[in-house]
């Protein structure tokens, strides 16, 4: 059986060592490195493969789609 002093020691040890680590240093480290993707490309998906290789082409295609939709709206007709 452990003594109450053993529990008291570990309580004080966690308070002095663990609280600053888990509530200050670890969140600070995570915040500082949240945009560091040097270890891998986790946001790529198979459907977006072409857009990642040439993002300007996808942006131009999206703008072209927006223009064609606005042309349809200007006709004033009912789609159908």
N, CA, C and O atoms as a MOPAC input file, in Angstrom:
PM7 MOZYME 1SCF
protein

 N      0.85900 1    -1.18100 1     0.00000 1
 C      0.00000 1     0.00000 1     0.00000 1
 C      0.90300 1     1.24200 1     0.00000 1
 O      1.89100 1     1.32900 1     0.73000 1
 N      0.52200 1     2.17700 1    -0.83700 1
 C      1.28100 1     3.42100 1    -0.89700 1
 C      0.81200 1     4.37800 1     0.18600 1
 O     -0.33800 1     4.36100 1     0.62500 1
 N      1.73200 1     5.19100 1     0.58200 1
 C      1.37100 1     6.16000 1     1.61700 1
 C      0.73500 1     7.39100 1     0.99400 1
 O      0.81400 1     7.60500 1    -0.21600 1
 N      0.12000 1     8.17400 1     1.81500 1
 C     -0.49700 1     9.40200 1     1.32100 1
 C      0.56100 1    10.38100 1     0.83800 1
 O      0.26700 1    11.25400 1     0.02100 1
 N      1.78300 1    10.24900 1     1.32700 1
 C      2.84800 1    11.13700 1     0.88500 1
 C      3.26400 1    10.82400 1    -0.54800 1
 O      3.68200 1    11.70900 1    -1.29500 1
 N      3.14400 1     9.55500 1    -0.91900 1
 C      3.44200 1     9.16900 1    -2.29900 1
 C      2.44200 1     9.82100 1    -3.25900 1
 O      2.82900 1    10.35100 1    -4.30100 1
 N      1.17800 1     9.77800 1    -2.90600 1
 C      0.15900 1    10.43200 1    -3.72600 1
 C      0.37200 1    11.94800 1    -3.76600 1
 O      0.22100 1    12.58300 1    -4.81000 1
 N      0.71900 1    12.50400 1    -2.62600 1
 C      0.97200 1    13.93800 1    -2.55500 1
 C      2.16600 1    14.32900 1    -3.42000 1
 O      2.14300 1    15.35600 1    -4.09700 1
 N      3.21500 1    13.49600 1    -3.39200 1
 C      4.38800 1    13.75900 1    -4.22900 1
 C      4.00700 1    13.79100 1    -5.70600 1
 O      4.38000 1    14.72100 1    -6.42100 1
 N      3.26100 1    12.77400 1    -6.17200 1
 C      2.90700 1    12.73500 1    -7.59400 1
 C      1.92600 1    13.84000 1    -7.97100 1
 O      1.94800 1    14.31600 1    -9.10600 1
 N      1.08400 1    14.25000 1    -7.06100 1
 C      0.20000 1    15.38400 1    -7.32100 1
 C      1.02000 1    16.65500 1    -7.53100 1
 O      0.77700 1    17.40400 1    -8.47700 1
 N      1.98300 1    16.89600 1    -6.65800 1
 C      2.83400 1    18.07700 1    -6.78600 1
 C      3.70600 1    17.97500 1    -8.02400 1
 O      3.90700 1    18.96500 1    -8.72700 1
 N      4.22700 1    16.78200 1    -8.29700 1
 C      5.06100 1    16.58400 1    -9.48900 1
 C      4.26300 1    16.90200 1   -10.75800 1
 O      4.76300 1    17.61400 1   -11.62900 1
 N      3.04500 1    16.39400 1   -10.87800 1
 C      2.21700 1    16.67600 1   -12.05400 1
 C      1.88400 1    18.15600 1   -12.14100 1
 O      1.87000 1    18.73100 1   -13.23000 1
 N      1.61700 1    18.77000 1   -11.00200 1
 C      1.28100 1    20.19300 1   -10.99700 1
 C      2.45800 1    21.02800 1   -11.48600 1
 O      2.26800 1    21.97400 1   -12.25000 1
 N      3.66300 1    20.69400 1   -11.05800 1
 C      4.83800 1    21.47800 1   -11.43300 1
 C      5.31200 1    21.14700 1   -12.84900 1
 O      5.69800 1    22.04900 1   -13.59200 1
 N      5.28900 1    19.87200 1   -13.23100 1
 C      5.83800 1    19.45600 1   -14.52800 1
 C      4.74500 1    19.28200 1   -15.58000 1
 O      4.88400 1    19.79300 1   -16.69200 1
 N      3.69000 1    18.59300 1   -15.26500 1
 C      2.70100 1    18.22300 1   -16.26200 1
 C      1.81500 1    19.35800 1   -16.72500 1
 O      1.51800 1    19.46100 1   -17.91500 1
 N      1.39400 1    20.19600 1   -15.82600 1
 C      0.48600 1    21.28800 1   -16.20500 1
 C      1.13800 1    22.23700 1   -17.20800 1
 O      0.52100 1    22.54800 1   -18.22700 1
 N      2.35700 1    22.70800 1   -16.96100 1
 C      2.95800 1    23.57300 1   -17.99200 1
 C      3.16800 1    22.86900 1   -19.32800 1
 O      3.01500 1    23.48700 1   -20.38200 1
 N      3.51600 1    21.59100 1   -19.29600 1
 C      3.75700 1    20.87100 1   -20.54600 1
 C      2.46300 1    20.70900 1   -21.32200 1
 O      2.40100 1    21.05500 1   -22.50200 1
 N      1.43400 1    20.19000 1   -20.67900 1
 C      0.20200 1    19.86900 1   -21.39700 1
 C     -0.70600 1    21.06800 1   -21.63800 1
 O     -1.53200 1    21.03200 1   -22.55000 1
 N     -0.57800 1    22.10800 1   -20.86100 1
 C     -1.46400 1    23.25400 1   -21.02700 1
 C     -0.77200 1    24.49000 1   -21.59100 1
 O     -1.43800 1    25.48500 1   -21.87800 1
 N      0.55600 1    24.45100 1   -21.75700 1
 C      1.24400 1    25.59700 1   -22.31800 1
 C      2.13700 1    25.19500 1   -23.49300 1
 O      1.93100 1    25.66300 1   -24.61300 1
 N      3.12300 1    24.33500 1   -23.24700 1
 C      4.10100 1    24.01100 1   -24.28800 1
 C      3.49600 1    23.20900 1   -25.43200 1
 O      3.74700 1    23.52500 1   -26.59500 1
 N      2.71900 1    22.19600 1   -25.14100 1
 C      2.11600 1    21.37800 1   -26.19500 1
 C      1.12700 1    22.16900 1   -27.05700 1
 O      1.21600 1    22.07500 1   -28.28200 1
 N      0.19500 1    22.94000 1   -26.49700 1
 C     -0.67100 1    23.76900 1   -27.35600 1
 C      0.10500 1    24.83000 1   -28.12700 1
 O     -0.22800 1    25.12100 1   -29.27600 1
 N      1.13700 1    25.41400 1   -27.51100 1
 C      1.95100 1    26.40500 1   -28.20900 1
 C      2.67800 1    25.77500 1   -29.39100 1
 O      2.73000 1    26.35900 1   -30.47400 1
 N      3.23800 1    24.58500 1   -29.18700 1
 C      3.91500 1    23.87000 1   -30.27000 1
 C      2.93100 1    23.52900 1   -31.38800 1
 O      3.24900 1    23.70400 1   -32.56400 1
 N      1.74100 1    23.04500 1   -31.03600 1
 C      0.74000 1    22.68300 1   -32.04300 1
 C      0.28800 1    23.90800 1   -32.82300 1
 O      0.12800 1    23.83900 1   -34.04200 1
 N      0.08000 1    25.02700 1   -32.13900 1
 C     -0.32600 1    26.25400 1   -32.82600 1
 C      0.78100 1    26.76100 1   -33.74100 1
 O      0.50900 1    27.22400 1   -34.84900 1
 N      2.02100 1    26.67800 1   -33.28500 1
 C      3.15200 1    27.18600 1   -34.06400 1
 C      3.36600 1    26.36900 1   -35.33500 1
 O      3.77000 1    26.91800 1   -36.36000 1
 N      3.09900 1    25.05700 1   -35.28000 1
 C      3.37500 1    24.16200 1   -36.40300 1
 C      2.11600 1    23.68500 1   -37.11800 1
 O      2.17500 1    22.68200 1   -37.82900 1
 N      0.97600 1    24.36300 1   -36.95900 1
 C     -0.26100 1    23.85200 1   -37.54800 1
 C     -0.27000 1    23.91600 1   -39.06600 1
 O     -1.01200 1    23.15800 1   -39.69200 1
 N      0.51600 1    24.78200 1   -39.68500 1
 C      0.56000 1    24.87400 1   -41.14200 1
 C      1.78500 1    24.19400 1   -41.73200 1
 O      2.11000 1    24.42900 1   -42.89500 1
 N      2.46200 1    23.37100 1   -40.97200 1
 C      3.66500 1    22.69100 1   -41.43500 1
 C      3.28500 1    21.33200 1   -42.01400 1
 O      3.06800 1    20.37200 1   -41.27400 1
 N      3.20600 1    21.25800 1   -43.33700 1
 C      2.85500 1    19.99800 1   -43.99500 1
 C      4.06000 1    19.41200 1   -44.71200 1
 O      3.90600 1    18.72500 1   -45.72200 1
 N      5.25400 1    19.67400 1   -44.20300 1
 C      6.45700 1    19.15800 1   -44.83500 1
 C      6.55000 1    17.63800 1   -44.70700 1
 O      7.31700 1    17.01100 1   -45.43600 1
 N      5.78400 1    17.03500 1   -43.79600 1
 C      5.84500 1    15.59400 1   -43.58600 1
 C      4.91000 1    14.83300 1   -44.51100 1
 O      4.92800 1    13.60200 1   -44.50100 1
 N      4.09100 1    15.51300 1   -45.31300 1
 C      3.22000 1    14.78700 1   -46.23100 1
 C      2.16100 1    15.68700 1   -46.81800 1
 O      1.95500 1    16.81500 1   -46.36800 1
 N      1.49500 1    15.17100 1   -47.83000 1
 C      0.41900 1    15.90900 1   -48.49200 1
 C     -0.89700 1    15.22500 1   -48.16100 1
 O     -1.37300 1    14.37300 1   -48.91200 1
 N     -1.47200 1    15.59900 1   -47.04600 1
 C     -2.66200 1    14.90700 1   -46.55600 1
 C     -3.94000 1    15.40700 1   -47.18900 1
 O     -4.97100 1    14.74100 1   -47.09600 1
 N     -3.90300 1    16.56100 1   -47.83100 1
 C     -5.14200 1    17.14000 1   -48.34900 1
 C     -5.42000 1    16.77500 1   -49.79400 1
 O     -6.43500 1    17.20100 1   -50.34500 1
 N     -4.55300 1    16.00200 1   -50.42300 1
 C     -4.78900 1    15.61200 1   -51.80500 1
 C     -5.75700 1    14.42800 1   -51.84800 1
 O     -5.64200 1    13.48600 1   -51.06400 1
 N     -6.69700 1    14.49500 1   -52.76500 1
 C     -7.59600 1    13.37300 1   -53.01500 1
 C     -7.54100 1    13.05500 1   -54.49800 1
 O     -7.12100 1    13.89300 1   -55.29600 1
 N     -7.95700 1    11.86200 1   -54.87500 1
 C     -7.84100 1    11.43200 1   -56.26300 1
 C     -8.64600 1    12.31300 1   -57.21100 1
 O     -8.19800 1    12.58600 1   -58.32400 1
 N     -9.81500 1    12.75600 1   -56.79400 1
 C    -10.66800 1    13.57300 1   -57.66700 1
 C    -10.06800 1    14.95000 1   -57.91900 1
 O    -10.39800 1    15.58900 1   -58.91800 1
 N     -9.20000 1    15.41600 1   -57.03800 1
 C     -8.63300 1    16.75000 1   -57.16700 1
 C     -7.21100 1    16.71100 1   -57.72000 1
 O     -6.50200 1    17.71400 1   -57.64000 1
 N     -6.77700 1    15.59100 1   -58.27400 1
 C     -5.39200 1    15.43100 1   -58.70300 1
 C     -4.99800 1    16.49900 1   -59.72800 1
 O     -3.91800 1    17.08000 1   -59.62300 1
 N     -5.84700 1    16.76100 1   -60.70100 1
 C     -5.52400 1    17.72200 1   -61.75000 1
 C     -5.49800 1    19.14800 1   -61.19900 1
 O     -4.67400 1    19.95800 1   -61.62400 1
 N     -6.37700 1    19.45700 1   -60.27100 1
 C     -6.43500 1    20.82100 1   -59.75100 1
 C     -5.19300 1    21.15800 1   -58.93800 1
 O     -4.77200 1    22.31400 1   -58.91700 1
 N     -4.59500 1    20.17200 1   -58.26500 1
 C     -3.38400 1    20.44400 1   -57.50200 1
 C     -2.17500 1    20.62200 1   -58.41100 1
 O     -1.25800 1    21.37300 1   -58.07900 1
 N     -2.16200 1    19.93600 1   -59.56100 1
 C     -1.02500 1    20.08300 1   -60.45600 1
 C     -1.08400 1    21.38500 1   -61.23500 1
 O     -0.04100 1    21.91900 1   -61.61200 1
 N     -2.29100 1    21.91600 1   -61.48700 1
 C     -2.42200 1    23.15100 1   -62.24100 1
 C     -3.59300 1    23.96300 1   -61.67400 1
 O     -4.67700 1    23.95000 1   -62.25700 1
 N     -3.40100 1    24.66800 1   -60.55100 1
 C     -4.52100 1    25.37100 1   -59.91400 1
 C     -5.07200 1    26.52100 1   -60.73300 1
 O     -6.25500 1    26.83900 1   -60.61400 1
 N     -4.24400 1    27.16400 1   -61.57100 1
 C     -4.74200 1    28.27500 1   -62.36500 1
 C     -5.74600 1    27.79600 1   -63.40300 1
 O     -6.71500 1    28.49700 1   -63.69500 1
 N     -5.52500 1    26.60400 1   -63.96600 1
 C     -6.45600 1    26.07600 1   -64.96300 1
 C     -7.82600 1    25.81900 1   -64.33500 1
 O     -8.85300 1    26.08800 1   -64.95800 1
 N     -7.84600 1    25.30200 1   -63.11000 1
 C     -9.12400 1    25.04500 1   -62.46400 1
 C     -9.83000 1    26.35500 1   -62.13700 1
 O    -11.05000 1    26.45200 1   -62.26600 1
 N     -9.07300 1    27.36100 1   -61.71500 1
 C     -9.69600 1    28.64800 1   -61.41000 1
 C    -10.28800 1    29.26400 1   -62.67500 1
 O    -11.37500 1    29.84000 1   -62.63500 1
 N     -9.57600 1    29.14600 1   -63.79400 1
 C    -10.09300 1    29.67700 1   -65.05500 1
 C    -11.35000 1    28.91900 1   -65.48000 1
 O    -12.30400 1    29.52100 1   -65.97200 1
 N    -11.35000 1    27.60100 1   -65.29100 1
 C    -12.52900 1    26.80900 1   -65.63800 1
 C    -13.71200 1    27.18400 1   -64.75900 1
 O    -14.84700 1    27.23200 1   -65.23400 1
 N    -13.46000 1    27.44900 1   -63.48100 1
 C    -14.54500 1    27.83200 1   -62.57300 1
 C    -15.11500 1    29.19400 1   -62.96900 1
 O    -16.32800 1    29.40300 1   -62.93200 1
 N    -14.23500 1    30.11000 1   -63.34500 1
 C    -14.71800 1    31.42000 1   -63.78400 1
 C    -15.51700 1    31.30300 1   -65.07300 1
 O    -16.50300 1    32.01600 1   -65.25900 1
 N    -15.09900 1    30.40900 1   -65.96600 1
 C    -15.82300 1    30.19600 1   -67.21400 1
 C    -17.21800 1    29.63700 1   -66.92200 1
 O    -18.19700 1    30.04600 1   -67.54700 1
 N    -17.30600 1    28.69600 1   -65.96600 1
 C    -18.61100 1    28.15200 1   -65.58100 1
 C    -19.50200 1    29.24000 1   -64.99300 1
 O    -20.70300 1    29.27200 1   -65.25900 1
 N    -18.92100 1    30.12700 1   -64.20000 1
 C    -19.70100 1    31.22500 1   -63.61700 1
 C    -20.22200 1    32.14700 1   -64.71200 1
 O    -21.35900 1    32.61500 1   -64.64000 1
 N    -19.40100 1    32.41200 1   -65.72300 1
 C    -19.82700 1    33.26700 1   -66.83200 1
 C    -20.96100 1    32.62700 1   -67.62000 1
 O    -21.90300 1    33.31200 1   -68.02000 1
 N    -20.87800 1    31.31200 1   -67.84600 1
 C    -21.92800 1    30.65300 1   -68.61800 1
 C    -23.24000 1    30.62600 1   -67.83700 1
 O    -24.31100 1    30.70200 1   -68.43900 1
 N    -23.18000 1    30.52100 1   -66.53600 1
 C    -24.39600 1    30.55200 1   -65.73600 1
 C    -25.02400 1    31.93300 1   -65.77400 1
 O    -26.24800 1    32.05300 1   -65.83100 1
 N    -24.20500 1    32.98100 1   -65.74300 1
 C    -24.75900 1    34.32800 1   -65.77600 1
 C    -25.36200 1    34.62700 1   -67.14400 1
 O    -26.31400 1    35.40400 1   -67.22400 1
 N    -24.84000 1    34.03600 1   -68.23400 1
 C    -25.43300 1    34.21100 1   -69.55900 1
 C    -26.83100 1    33.61100 1   -69.60500 1
 O    -27.73600 1    34.18800 1   -70.20800 1
 N    -27.01200 1    32.45200 1   -68.97000 1
 C    -28.32700 1    31.81300 1   -68.94300 1
 C    -29.32400 1    32.68200 1   -68.18800 1
 O    -30.49400 1    32.76000 1   -68.56300 1
 N    -28.86700 1    33.33000 1   -67.13200 1
 C    -29.76400 1    34.16900 1   -66.33800 1
 C    -30.20700 1    35.41000 1   -67.11100 1
 O    -31.31800 1    35.89900 1   -66.90900 1
 N    -29.35400 1    35.91700 1   -67.98600 1
 C    -29.67300 1    37.13400 1   -68.70600 1
 C    -30.74900 1    36.91900 1   -69.77800 1
 O    -31.41300 1    37.87300 1   -70.18300 1
 N    -30.92500 1    35.67900 1   -70.23800 1
 C    -31.92800 1    35.41700 1   -71.26700 1
 C    -33.34600 1    35.66100 1   -70.76500 1
 O    -34.23700 1    36.00600 1   -71.54200 1
 N    -33.54800 1    35.48000 1   -69.47000 1
 C    -34.84700 1    35.76000 1   -68.89900 1
 C    -35.85900 1    34.65100 1   -69.15600 1
 O    -37.02800 1    34.79200 1   -68.79800 1
 N    -35.44000 1    33.57500 1   -69.75800 1
 C    -36.36800 1    32.48400 1   -70.05100 1
 C    -36.42500 1    31.49600 1   -68.91100 1
 O    -35.59900 1    31.51300 1   -67.99900 1
 N    -37.40900 1    30.64800 1   -68.98500 1
 C    -37.54700 1    29.59900 1   -67.98500 1
 C    -36.76000 1    28.40100 1   -68.47800 1
 O    -36.88500 1    27.97100 1   -69.62500 1
 N    -35.93800 1    27.87100 1   -67.56700 1
 C    -35.13700 1    26.71600 1   -67.96000 1
 C    -36.04900 1    25.51200 1   -68.06900 1
 O    -36.94700 1    25.33500 1   -67.24600 1
 N    -35.82800 1    24.68100 1   -69.07800 1
 C    -36.68700 1    23.50100 1   -69.14300 1
 C    -36.59600 1    22.78800 1   -70.38700 1
 O    -37.27000 1    21.77400 1   -70.56900 1

